[in-house]
Amino acid sequence: MPFSRPNDSARRCRNDSEDAWMNTSLNSRPSELAIEPIRHPLDACVRMPGSKSLTNRALMVAALARGTTRLVNALFSDDSHYFSEALKTLGFAIESDPEGLSYTVVGQGGRIPAHRADLFVGNAGTAARFLTAMLSLGEGEYLVDGEPRMRERPIADLIGGLNQLGGQVSSPTGCLPVQVRGSGLLGGFCSVAGNVSSQFLSGLLMVAPYARTSVEVVVENGLNSKPYVDMTISVMSDFGVDATRQGYHSFVVRPGTYRACDDYPIEPDASAASYFFAAPVILGGRVRVQRLSRSSKQGDIAFLDILEQMGCTVTQTDEYLEVSSGGPLQGVNVDMRNISDTAQTLAVIAPFAASPTTIRGIGFIRAKETDRIGAVCTELRRLGVDVEEQPDGLVIQPCTAFQPGCVQTYNDHRMAMAFSLLGLRIPGVSIENPGCVSKTFPDYFTVLEALR
């Protein structure tokens, strides 16, 4: 099944509209999808959906702002659905327009309307972490729960940071379910680990303006995925609140109120674009991604730097970014801790290079939707690729003798999207549970087909 069904306790956290939406999704998804190879160089132009990371940050900040904000080119996917439905359950007025790709959010100036709520976030880590932080501003009792995998993904460091600021948040396991006794945040000093998930820091920063006094957050053990924190600070600034920082070690937010934006544009998703930037690297030719810029707020745009190191050509204009294949593809040795969502994309390009590729600095992605390092190694080997698994990454050897196989996705959208690219070159590749892409990119396989 594309989705693991929650137990009875978690099921009670859903409302009727969520059940209806989920049942429709489940009934329309095949269990396996064969990928038909493309036997010619590419010459294609595609558009990406709105950024998941920007959509969810903007939904949260708009709900905390004073006034009404319209998010334009927003993402409509499983993750954004769970987040927006949770906000509605909390009493926020949100108008969803999937056809127009917009959300209209009536912010409450830092107030949580509902005094009691059970929230179900599916497999959405961003929603789980951000909502937990947000609920600390409320006045009442709240529960956040999700699918079985979310009950394995860590959240204890965020809980610790919130409690240091005067919150009352608890979890017996350090994962979901999380209970929040909302009574506002006092402010002051807290520390949070930065080497598990940058979402902990982002959640703390976004709620900090509504603490009673200034908040200082000190990051321990270094910070992974720094560009996502930069994105958080940028969105906060767009809504009128500034965070100051000393490097990536100390962050300070003073009391304030977010100001609504009439229209807030969401950039195309740079993580999703990585698959289409990778396609011409594997097949030859060129692919353009419209409306995306190298000056994007999203750190994953730096994936283009790696492609250039491998010998590809990147062209940018005011209208699009284009990747075209160059000479022989060269392997690289790269630290991807800041752009880890594109590690799986690089992993499926690497077997076509003339030399080995080493991906390092990504040990923390073992706690994502699946153990992404282990899963990538297992599935590359299934297709005949020689790969060495390491604690914080992997080493991939060039391959000239691929073999067909059904790629297991582990209910991880990025496994499905990345490995489908191999099927464009290698005959006999199929993707198990292709419907898992609905987490962030429901139309992925439709857009992939447009490459033909």
C-alpha positions in Angstrom: 0.0 0.0 0.0 1.3 3.5 -0.8 0.5 4.6 2.8 1.0 2.8 6.1 -2.3 3.0 7.9 -2.0 4.6 11.4 -3.1 2.8 14.5 -6.5 3.6 16.1 -5.0 6.3 18.3 -3.4 8.1 15.3 -6.5 7.6 13.2 -8.6 9.6 15.8 -6.4 12.6 15.0 -7.8 12.9 11.5 -10.9 14.8 10.5 -13.5 13.6 8.0 -12.1 15.7 5.1 -8.6 14.2 5.6 -10.0 10.6 5.5 -12.0 11.4 2.3 -8.9 12.9 0.6 -6.6 10.1 1.7 -9.0 7.4 0.5 -9.3 9.0 -2.9 -5.5 9.1 -3.1 -5.1 5.5 -2.1 -7.6 4.2 -4.6 -5.9 5.9 -7.5 -2.3 4.7 -7.0 -0.7 1.7 -8.8 1.5 -0.6 -6.7 4.3 -0.6 -9.4 5.2 1.5 -12.4 7.4 0.4 -15.3 9.7 3.1 -16.7 10.0 3.1 -20.4 13.5 4.1 -21.6 14.0 7.2 -23.7 16.3 6.4 -26.6 17.3 9.9 -27.8 18.9 13.0 -26.3 16.5 15.3 -24.5 15.2 18.7 -25.6 12.6 19.6 -23.1 11.2 22.5 -21.1 9.4 21.8 -17.8 7.8 23.6 -14.9 8.1 22.6 -11.3 5.5 22.9 -8.5 5.9 25.4 -5.7 8.6 24.7 -3.1 7.5 22.5 -0.3 9.9 24.1 2.2 8.8 27.6 1.3 5.1 26.7 1.2 5.1 25.2 4.7 7.1 28.1 6.2 4.9 30.7 4.6 1.7 28.8 5.8 3.0 28.9 9.3 4.2 32.5 9.3 1.1 33.8 7.5 -1.1 32.1 10.2 1.0 33.8 12.9 0.9 37.2 11.2 -1.7 39.9 11.7 -3.9 40.1 8.6 -4.6 38.2 5.4 -2.0 36.7 3.1 -2.4 35.0 -0.2 0.3 32.4 -1.1 0.8 32.3 -4.8 2.2 29.3 -6.8 1.9 27.3 -3.5 2.5 23.5 -3.4 -0.5 21.2 -3.2 0.8 17.8 -2.0 0.5 15.4 0.9 2.8 17.5 3.1 1.2 20.8 2.4 -2.3 19.2 2.8 -1.5 17.9 6.2 -0.1 21.2 7.3 -3.0 23.3 6.0 -5.6 20.9 7.4 -3.9 21.0 10.8 -4.0 24.8 10.7 -7.7 24.6 9.9 -8.3 22.2 12.8 -6.6 24.8 15.0 -9.3 27.3 13.9 -7.4 29.3 11.3 -9.4 30.5 8.3 -7.6 29.1 5.2 -9.1 29.1 1.7 -7.4 26.5 -0.5 -7.5 26.8 -4.3 -5.7 23.9 -5.8 -6.6 25.0 -9.4 -5.2 28.4 -8.8 -2.3 27.1 -6.7 -3.0 29.5 -3.9 -3.8 29.5 -0.2 -5.4 32.5 1.5 -4.6 32.6 5.2 -6.2 34.8 7.8 -3.5 35.3 10.4 -4.3 35.7 14.1 -1.3 37.8 15.2 0.3 35.0 17.2 -2.9 33.6 18.7 -3.9 29.9 18.3 -7.8 30.0 18.1 -8.4 26.4 19.3 -7.8 25.5 22.9 -7.8 21.7 22.2 -6.9 19.7 19.1 -5.6 16.4 18.0 -3.5 16.8 14.8 -2.4 14.1 12.4 0.5 14.9 10.1 0.9 11.7 8.1 4.6 11.4 7.2 5.3 15.1 7.1 8.4 15.9 9.2 8.2 19.6 8.5 4.6 19.8 9.7 5.4 17.7 12.8 8.3 19.9 13.9 6.8 23.3 13.0 3.4 22.6 14.5 4.9 21.4 17.7 6.7 24.7 18.1 3.6 26.7 17.0 1.3 25.0 19.5 3.5 26.2 22.4 2.1 29.7 21.7 -1.5 28.4 22.3 -3.6 28.2 25.4 -4.8 24.7 25.8 -3.9 21.0 25.3 -2.8 19.6 21.9 -1.6 16.3 20.5 0.5 15.9 17.3 0.8 12.4 15.8 1.6 10.8 12.5 2.3 7.6 10.6 4.5 4.8 12.0 7.7 6.2 10.4 7.0 9.6 12.1 7.0 7.7 15.4 10.6 6.8 14.7 11.9 10.2 13.6 13.5 12.3 16.4 11.9 15.4 17.8 13.4 15.4 21.4 15.9 18.3 20.7 13.0 20.6 19.6 11.0 19.6 22.7 14.0 20.4 24.9 14.5 23.8 23.3 10.8 24.7 23.7 10.8 23.7 27.3 13.9 25.8 28.0 11.9 28.8 26.7 9.0 28.0 29.1 7.0 25.6 27.0 5.3 22.5 28.3 6.0 19.8 25.7 6.4 16.1 26.3 6.9 12.8 24.5 7.7 9.5 26.2 9.8 8.3 23.2 11.4 11.5 21.9 9.3 11.0 18.7 5.6 11.4 17.9 3.1 11.5 19.5 3.9 14.8 21.2 1.7 16.4 23.8 1.7 20.2 24.2 0.2 22.1 27.1 0.1 25.5 25.6 0.6 28.5 27.8 2.8 30.8 25.7 6.6 31.0 25.7 8.6 33.1 28.3 11.6 33.6 26.1 15.2 33.7 27.2 18.0 31.3 26.3 17.8 27.8 24.8 20.1 25.4 23.0 19.3 22.9 20.3 21.3 20.3 18.4 22.0 21.2 14.8 23.2 17.9 13.5 19.9 16.0 13.6 17.5 18.3 11.8 17.6 22.0 10.9 13.8 22.0 11.3 14.2 22.2 15.0 16.0 25.5 14.8 13.7 26.8 12.1 10.6 26.0 14.3 12.1 27.8 17.3 13.0 30.8 15.2 9.6 31.2 13.7 7.7 31.2 17.0 10.3 33.3 18.8 8.8 36.7 18.0 5.8 35.8 20.2 7.7 34.9 23.3 7.4 37.5 26.1 11.1 38.4 26.0 13.8 38.1 23.4 14.9 34.6 22.5 18.5 33.5 22.0 19.1 30.0 20.4 22.5 28.5 20.5 23.2 25.6 18.2 25.2 22.7 19.5 27.1 20.0 17.5 27.2 22.1 14.3 24.4 22.8 11.9 23.4 20.7 8.9 21.3 22.0 6.1 22.3 25.6 6.7 20.5 26.9 3.6 17.1 25.8 5.1 17.7 28.0 8.1 18.7 30.9 5.8 15.4 30.3 4.0 13.5 30.4 7.4 15.1 33.7 8.3 14.3 35.1 4.8 10.6 34.2 5.1 10.5 35.8 8.6 12.0 38.9 7.2 9.5 39.0 4.3 6.8 39.1 6.9 8.5 41.9 8.9 10.5 40.1 11.6 14.3 40.0 11.6 16.5 37.4 13.2 20.2 38.3 13.9 22.9 35.6 14.0 26.5 35.1 14.7 27.5 32.7 12.1 25.4 29.6 12.5 26.1 29.3 16.2 23.8 31.9 17.9 20.5 33.4 16.8 18.5 36.2 18.4 14.9 37.1 17.8 13.3 40.0 19.6 9.5 40.2 20.4 7.5 41.4 17.4 4.5 40.6 15.2 4.6 39.3 11.7 2.9 41.5 9.1 0.7 39.9 6.5 1.6 40.1 2.8 -1.1 40.8 0.2 0.4 38.3 -2.2 3.4 36.1 -1.3 5.0 34.3 -4.3 6.4 30.8 -3.7 9.4 29.8 -5.9 9.4 26.6 -7.9 10.8 23.7 -6.0 14.6 23.5 -6.4 14.8 20.0 -4.9 12.2 18.7 -7.4 14.1 20.4 -10.2 17.2 18.4 -9.4 15.6 15.3 -11.1 15.1 17.2 -14.3 18.5 18.8 -14.2 19.8 15.2 -13.8 17.9 13.8 -16.8 20.1 15.2 -19.6 23.2 14.2 -17.6 22.0 10.6 -17.9 20.5 10.7 -21.4 22.3 13.6 -23.1 20.7 16.7 -24.6 19.2 19.5 -22.5 16.4 20.3 -20.2 15.1 23.8 -19.2 13.3 24.4 -15.9 11.2 27.5 -16.1 10.9 30.4 -13.6 13.7 29.1 -11.3 16.8 31.3 -10.6 20.3 30.6 -9.3 19.5 33.4 -6.8 16.7 31.2 -5.3 16.1 31.2 -1.5 16.5 27.4 -1.7 19.9 26.0 -1.0 19.3 23.0 -3.3 19.9 25.2 -6.3 23.6 24.5 -5.4 23.1 21.1 -7.0 23.9 22.8 -10.2 27.4 23.5 -9.0 28.0 19.8 -8.6 26.7 19.1 -12.1 29.2 21.7 -13.5 32.0 20.0 -11.6 31.0 16.8 -13.4 31.3 18.4 -16.8 27.8 19.6 -17.5 26.9 23.1 -18.8 24.4 25.3 -16.9 22.8 28.2 -18.7 20.7 30.8 -16.8 18.4 33.5 -18.1 15.7 35.6 -16.5 13.2 33.0 -17.6 14.8 29.6 -17.0 17.7 27.5 -15.9 19.0 24.9 -18.4 21.3 21.9 -18.0 22.9 20.3 -21.0 25.3 17.4 -21.2 28.9 18.2 -21.9 31.9 15.9 -22.5 32.6 12.7 -20.6 31.0 12.7 -17.1 33.5 12.9 -14.3 32.9 11.6 -10.8 33.1 14.0 -7.8 33.9 13.9 -4.1 31.4 16.2 -2.4 30.1 17.1 1.0 26.3 17.3 0.7 25.3 18.1 4.3 23.8 21.4 3.2 21.9 20.0 0.2 21.1 16.5 1.3 17.8 16.3 -0.4 19.7 16.1 -3.7 22.0 13.3 -2.6 19.8 10.6 -4.0 19.7 12.5 -7.3 23.5 12.6 -7.5 23.6 8.9 -6.5 21.7 7.9 -9.7 23.9 10.0 -11.9 27.2 8.7 -10.4 27.2 5.2 -12.1 27.4 6.9 -15.5 30.6 8.8 -14.6 34.0 7.8 -15.8 35.4 7.8 -12.2 34.0 7.0 -8.7 31.8 9.5 -6.9 31.9 10.0 -3.1 29.0 11.5 -1.3 29.8 12.5 2.3 28.5 14.5 5.3 25.0 13.1 5.1 24.8 10.6 8.0 21.8 12.4 9.4 19.6 11.4 6.4 19.4 8.0 7.9 16.6 9.5 10.0 14.5 10.8 7.1 11.5 9.1 5.5 13.8 6.0 5.4 17.4 5.3 6.0 18.3 7.0 2.8 22.0 6.0 2.7 21.1 2.3 3.3 18.2 2.4 0.9 20.2 4.0 -1.9 23.0 1.4 -1.5 20.5 -1.5 -1.5 18.7 -0.3 -4.6 21.8 0.6 -6.6 23.2 -2.9 -5.9 19.8 -4.3 -7.1 20.5 -2.7 -10.5 24.1 -4.0 -10.7 26.0 -1.0 -9.4 29.0 -1.4 -7.1 28.6 0.9 -4.1 30.2 1.1 -0.7 28.1 2.2 2.2 29.9 4.4 4.8 28.6 5.8 8.1 28.1 9.3 6.7 27.7 8.6 3.0 28.6 6.3 0.1 31.1 5.7 -2.7 29.6 4.8 -6.1 31.7 3.1 -8.8 31.2 3.6 -12.6 28.9 0.9 -14.0 28.7 -0.5 -17.6 26.6 -3.6 -16.9 23.3 -2.6 -15.3 20.6 -5.1 -14.7 16.8 -4.7 -14.6 14.9 -4.7 -11.4 12.0 -3.3 -9.4 13.3 -0.5 -7.2 11.9 -0.5 -3.7 11.0 3.0 -2.5 10.5 2.5 1.3 7.6 4.9 1.0 10.2 7.7 0.4 9.2 10.1 -2.4 12.8 11.0 -3.2 13.7 7.3 -3.7 10.9 7.0 -6.3 11.8 10.2 -8.1 15.5 9.7 -8.2 15.5 6.1 -9.3 12.9 6.6 -12.0 15.7 8.5 -13.8 17.7 5.3 -14.1 14.7 3.7 -15.9 14.9 6.3 -18.6 18.3 4.8 -19.6 18.2 1.2 -18.3 15.6 -1.2 -19.8 13.5 -3.2 -17.3 13.4 -0.8 -14.4 10.2 -0.4 -12.5 9.3 1.7 -9.4 7.4 0.1 -6.5 4.8 2.3 -4.8 5.2 5.2 -7.3 2.3 7.0 -5.5 4.6 8.0 -2.6 5.7 11.0 -4.8 2.5 12.7 -3.8 4.2 13.7 -0.6 5.8 16.6 -2.4 5.2 16.3 -6.2 1.9 14.5 -7.1 2.4 15.2 -10.8 6.0 14.0 -11.0 5.5 11.1 -13.4 3.3 13.2 -15.7 6.1 15.8 -15.9 8.7 13.1 -16.3 6.7 11.7 -19.3 6.8 15.2 -20.9 10.6 14.7 -21.4 9.8 12.4 -24.3 
